Amino acid sequence: MPDHDSEGRLVTAEFDSFFLLCAYVPNSGDGLRRLSYRTTQWDLSLSEYMKELEKSKPVILTGDLNCAHEEIDIYNPAGNRRSAGFTDEERRSFATNFLSRGFADTFRRQHPDVVGYTYWGFRHGGRKTNKGWRLDYFLVSESIADKVHDSYILPDVAGSDHCPIGLILKL
């Protein structure tokens, strides 16, 4: 993604049977000052890059995608409608650029009704009260979605305002 590499937000590793992309997607920021960039440029460029890589082998994207895609992915959806990471524009962009283009949300596919968060703000003790957001994902090419054995969250592992996530594939 040459037009977006000045911030060092994407690492791509090539393995024998897939590409692994680790991303830190731009946050739309205070006052949503980067919302347009995020939804009209970054997400589109990333999904186009993923589709180009996918021509030769499946793609796995992981990282902080800075979007709670569904209401189940955030503690207080009604109170966060215009918060960075949960705007209608970001959620629509996530669906359009990733899910509708053939990439599966592994956690939600494995656990459609499970409330699981990966981020809790340090302010207001969000982790203690489990007032969180699911911002961290594994998205995989549909061609290997049936190879996902498990996709999970490790909410009890501290050390950051985010927690680790995991993916087990049977390739």
N, C-alpha and C positions, 0 to 999 in steps of 0.2 A: 504494500500500500504506500507507494512513494509519496503521494500527496499528503500523507498523514503521519509520516515516521519521525517527525521532529520532536515528538513528545515521548518516544520510546514505549508505546503502549501495546505492542504486539510482538510476540516471539513465535516463530514457526519452526517446528522440528519435523523432519521427514523420517519415518520409519518404513520398514519393508512393506507393511500392508495398510498404512494410513498416514495422514498428516495430523500432527497435534499442534493446535494453536492456543497460546496462552495470552489472554487479553485483559487489559484494564481499560474498559470503555470509558470515554469522557463522561463525567457527571455534568448534568445540565447547569449546575451551579446556583448560587444565590440569585434570586430574582429571575431564574431561568435564562440567564444571559447567554448560555451556550446551547439552548434547546434547539434552535434552528440548525446549527452546525451538527449537533448530535443526530438529529432525526433526518435531515436532508442530505448530509454529506457522509459522516462517519459510518453510520449503520449501513447505508447503501454500498459504500466502498468496501467495507468488510465483507458483506454478503457476496458481492461480485468477486472479490478475491477468493473467498471460500468456494464459490461455484467454479472458478477457473482451476483451482487445485483439485477439485472433485472430478475433473475430467480424467485424471490419471489414477486417483485412488480416493477412498473415503476420507472425510475430514471430521476431526473431533475438535470442538472449540470449548475451552474452559476459561474460567476466570470471573472477575467482578464485572458483570455486564451492566451494572448500574440501572437495572430496571426490575421492578416487582411486576411481573407480567399480568398476573391475575389477582383478584381481590383476596383469594386465599393466601397469597404470597406476602401479605402485609398486615400488620396488627390492626391498624385503624384506617381502612380504605376511605371512608367518608371524609375523615379529617385530613387526608393527604392528597386529595385530588389534584391540587396544583403544586405539590411538592416534587422537587427534582427526583426522578426515579419512579414516579407513579403518575405522571401526566398522561392524559389520553393520547397525546402525540407520541410519547415514548412507547407506550404499550402497543399502539397501532404500528409503529415502526418496527418493534420487536416481532410482532406477528407477521407483518408484510415482508420484511427483509430476511427473516430467519425461518420461522415456522412454515410460512407459505411457500418458501423456496426449497423445501425438502430437508430441513434440519429438525430433529426431534429433541424436545426437552426431556432428557432421560429421567430426571427425578419425578416430574409431573406424570410422565407416562407410566412409571413404575408405581407411583403412589398418588393416584388422582385426587384423593380426598384428605391427604395428610397435610396438616399445618406444620411446616418446617421452615425455620428462618436461618439465615447465614450471616446476618448483620444486625447488630444492636448498637445504637449510638451510645457513646459514653455518658452523654447528658441524661439526666433523669433516671439513671439506673435501668436502662432498657433491658439489659441481659438478665438481671435479677427477676424482673417482672415478665420476661419473655415478650416484650413489646418490640418486635423485630420486623425485619424485611428479608425476603429471599432474593438476594441480588447476585448470588454466585451460582453458576450453572455448568453443566456439561450438555452441550448440544452436539448431536452426532448426525452424520449423513443417514438418511432413511435406509440406505442400502445396508447399513450395519445395525440399525435400531433393534432388530430382532436378536442381535448378539449381546445385547445388554443383559447381564445377569443381575446386577444391582447398581443402583445409584443412591447414594446416601449422604447424610449430613452428620457431622460430628459436633453437635452443639455444646458439649461439655469441655471441648478443648479450647482453652483460653490463650491469651497472648496477643490478641488484636481485637478490634471491634468486629472483625469477621471470624468465622470458624472454618475449619477445613471441610471440604466435600470430597467424596470418593466415587469412583466408577469401576465396576468390574465387568470386563468384556470377555466373552468366550468366542475368540476368533478362530 
